[in-house]
Amino acid sequence: MPEAAFAAQLPVNGQLLIALGAVAALLALAMLGVATANRSVGRPLVYGGALAVTLVAGLSALTAIAAPTAGIVLPLGIPWIGAHLRLDALSAFFLAVINLGGAAASLYGLGYGRHDRAPERMLPFFPAFLAGMNMVLLADDAYGFLLSWEFMSLASWALVVAHDKEAGNVRAGLVYILMASFGTLALMLAFGLLAAGSGGGYAFDAMREAPPVGAFAALVLALAMLGAGSKAGLVPLHVWLPLAHPAAPSHVSALMSGVMTKVAVYGFIRIVFDLSGPPDWWWGIPVLGAGGVAAVIGVLQALLQNDIKRVLAYSTIENIGLVFVGLGLALAFSANGFPAAAALALTAALFHVLNHAAMKSLLFFGAGAVLTATGTRQMEELGGLIHRMPTTSVVMLIGCAAISALPPLNGFASEWLVFQAVLLSPELPAWGLKLMVPAVGALMALAAALAAACFVRLYGIAFLGRPRSPKAAEAHEVDAFSRAAMISLAAVCVGAGLLPGFVIDALQPAVGGLVGETMPAQGSVAWLSIIPVAESRSSYNGLLVFAFTALSALLAAFAIHRFASRAVRRAPPWDCGFPYASPLAQYSAASFAQPIRRVFARGLFAAREKVEMPPPGALTPARFSSSARDPAWAFVFLPLTATVGYVAERANTLQYLTIRQYLGLVFSALVLLLLVLALWT
């Protein structure tokens, strides 16, 4: 690239330099992990270093959200193009989410990593994974974005297959890398179409100046949904999540589910809201449909699982669906001339990005703590952990309540904002959107109710009742580092729920840069309430809800202790006529979900129950089993695999052609390519 081109660049501020320094430091830690993986100092050096780097980078990114955009072009990458790097409000917000989530995972890894059986496979790739996610957010050209995206995918794949001797982990890694490659291909094609309008310019600035129009714009939207959706977990591209998350160590699962999926959301927003130009009126329809379907399918699948980490993986699909509902609403409102409503919807989506990163990381940390303490992830083998793991049980309760969207926690605040945006849909002029948005709102309501049932089931079966196995009876609390990481994320869930107005105001620089409008300032509203549209329509105050709940509980406790009898009476609980019932007779995860499984899962998921009742006098035990399928495998991927196999088998005859037949094929291909080129130009 000519020297004059390097001179014509945006001013570089300190936050961008800190972000670049963080990437370099994380890559250096990856090299340090190679050198010290088998030594006792490796774990504290790598995880401690990653904690320091990501914490500094995350706090710096928070200050950069409201700072002016900064950019730089480095003489790296493809010759005459260079490496374009940029830090604006949108990338700064996602950098804060990624790095603060990475800091929590690093803190958790200081304790959890002591149990790792193969540290030499973990330590080099953990900081490399963090570096890859940071590089994606800083890239300002297609080449740098895709290179960083692939680096992120490969580093996370190495973490998924780190314990390759465990059953299913290799298959999980294979499915994950195949889906990642498919997503990269879709994004590559999307960037190719975006660059075509700018005469082959792969810098994002050149793409912004000449966005695609008509059918090409629609194709870019479809490719962005495929590419980013495959990494985020949109249905039916979600099949890698329930395989990869249980296979990876718990702090890596937290990064992949709570953090990496947000990088995919960033990629979608960058392409569709920033590079593709003004949206058409219908762009919101496929995004809304994909989000609503993902929300319901994800939570229904979560209700059918007995593995805690698989429950959390499917829950991620539900929450990504909610984020895409917010993005679809923002597109619909923006395209139809309602910038204030678009700002509300986009704020809700970004707020839920932050909330889900905190909630899901906390829950995966809790799942890792349960796994460390009991050696199992199966809910049917747990129970009574609230007495043996008091700190973990409290923070897990906060996480379960938050992700169930119960006030006054953060999950409720962001989902409430999404519903407020849904209620503005009657103002949309297009009948397709008038019908689509209320239907998606109904799906969201169903998903919210099912999510509450899902996490009541998870917490009740795992932490309440009596231990169902010796593993649960002998459980113990985890180390101080793991508890500190969980407590810090629980504090984020509480703080963002009690004071959502300050979070909303902090998001407005990113929102305004994308839709040209911002929400009214919320931090200055009386009593720290939030009023997203108008006080006559709706308002919410997390502090008042918390105060009312706490006061009601204290008054109830006071009344009971003040006016009840002071006599102490001890008696066994009601035993239903079975005084020596086994702990196995308690409600199980399968029995809790049975009504929902019978109502919702028989058709779509082909849920089946099998009961084996021995005849009178037989000594064999009675058995119950249930099964369900993922419709994505049944209707998409298995038929696709069969088709690819059939085509490959038929194409195998090409290796037996004569030289004249080969020359004929080459000539035909050349003519076809020339014809395509002529029609294109």
C-alpha positions, 0 to 999 in steps of 0.5 A: 500500500502506498505511504500516502494511504497510511497517512490518511487514517483516523487518529489513534486513541489510547483505547485502541492501543490498549486493545491492540496491546491486549491482543499481543499480550494474549498471543504471548501468553499462548506461547508461554502456555506452550512452554510451561504447560507441564509445569506447576507454574503454567496454570497461574501464569497463563490464567493469571496473566489472561485475567490481568490482560482481559480486565484492563482491556475490558475496563478500557473498552468501557471508557471507549464506548462514548469516545470518538472512533479511532482507526489505524492501518498496519502494513500487514496481511495482503500486500497493497491492502494492509490490516485495517483496525478500528474501534468505534462504539459498537466494537467497544461495547462488544470488547467490554463484554468479551473481555470482562467475560474472559476475565471471569473465566480466567479467574475461574480457571485459576481454581478449576484448572487445577483439576485439568488432566491435560493442561498442555492441551488447554493452556496454550489455546485459552489465551489464543481463543481470547485473542481471536475474539478480540481481533474479530472485533477490531478488524476493519476489513474483510480479510482481517475479519475472516482471518480472525474469525477462523483463528477464533474457531480453530482455537475454540475447536482445540479446546473442545477436543482437548479431552479427546479420550472422553466419549463423544468429544471427537464427534463434538469437535468434528461437528463444531469445525464443520459448522464453523467452516460453513459459517466462514464460507457464508461470511466470505461470500457475503463480504465478496458481494459487499466488496463487489459494489465498491469495485473490489475494496475489502476495507469496511469504509469502502463497503459503506460507500457503495452498499448492495441494492436489490437482490444482492442486498437480500443475498447479503442478509441471507448469508449474514444470517447463515454465517453469523447464525451458525456461530451464534446457534440459530435454529437449525444451525445450532446442532454443534452447541449441545455437543461442544459445550458439554465436551469443553471444560466448564470455563471454556463452555462459559466462554463459548456460550456466554461470550463467543456467541456474542462475537457472532451477534456482532458480526451480524450487526456489523454486516447488516446494520453497518455495511449493507446500507439502509434496510428494506421494509421486509428485512426484519421478517426473516430475522424475527422468524428465526429469533422466535423459532430459536427461542421456543425450540431452544427452551423446549429442548432444554426441558428434555435434557438431564445433563446440566451443561446440555440444558445450558447449551440449549438455553443459549439457543433460546437467548440468542433467539431473543437477541435476534428478535430485538435485532429484527424489530430494530430492522423493521422499525428503522426501515419503516421510518420509526427511529425511536422505536428502532433505538428501543429494540436495538438497545434491548438486544444489546442489553440482553447480549450483556445480560446473557453473557453474565448469566450464562457464564455464571451458570456454566461456572456453577455447572463446573462447580457441581461437576468438580464436587460430585463428578457428574453432570446428570441431574438424576444423580444430584440433590441436596447440594444446597446443604453441601455447597452453600455459596454455589447454591446461592449464586446458582439461584441468582443465575437461574432466577435471572435467566428465567427473567424474574424481577428485579434481576437483569434478565427481566430488564432486557426481556421487558424492553424487548416486549416494550418494542413488540408493543409498538408494532401496531404502528408499522405500516406493512401488514406482514410486520403487523401480523409477524411481530405479535406472533413472535411476541406470543412465542417470546411469552411462551419461551419465557414461561418455559424458561422459568419451568426449565430452571425451576427444574434444574435448580430444584432437582440438583440443589434441593431435596435429598441426595440421590447418589453417594456422589451428591451426599459427599459433595463439597464446596469448590475453591475460592477462585471459582467462588469469587468468579461466580460471586462477581457475575452474580453481582453483575446480574443483580446490579444490572437488574436494579439499575438498568437505566445506567446500562441503557444510557451507556449503550446509546453511543452504539445504538445511535451510530447504527439507527441514527437515534437514541433512547431518552436518557434514563439515568436522570429519571426520578427514583431511578426508574426506566421509561422507554417510551412514555410514562403513560405507556409503561415504566419499571423500577428495579429498586422498588421491586427489590425493596417491595420483595425484601420488605414483604419477606421481612414482614412475613418473617417478623409476623411468623416469629412474633405471633406464632407459638414459641414451642418447638415441635419436631416431627417427621414430614408427611410421608404419604404412607411410605415412611422409609421412602428412598431418595430415588422416590423424589421428583426426578428431572424426567418426571418434572418435565413429563407433562411438558414433554407430552404436550409439546414434544411428541410431534416436533421432537418425536418424544417417546416414553417406554415403561418396562413393568415386570410381572408379579413375582419377577425379581427384575426392576421396573424401568422407565426411559424416554427419548427425543430427537432434534428436528434439525438432525432429522429434517436437515442434516441427516438428509443433507448428509445422505445427499452429499454421500449419494452425489459423492458416490456418483461423482466417483466415476469421474476418476475413470474417464478417458483423457478425451473426456477430461479435456471435454469437461475442462473445455465445457467448464471454461465456456461456462465460466466465460458465459457467467463472466459475460453475464455478470459484467 
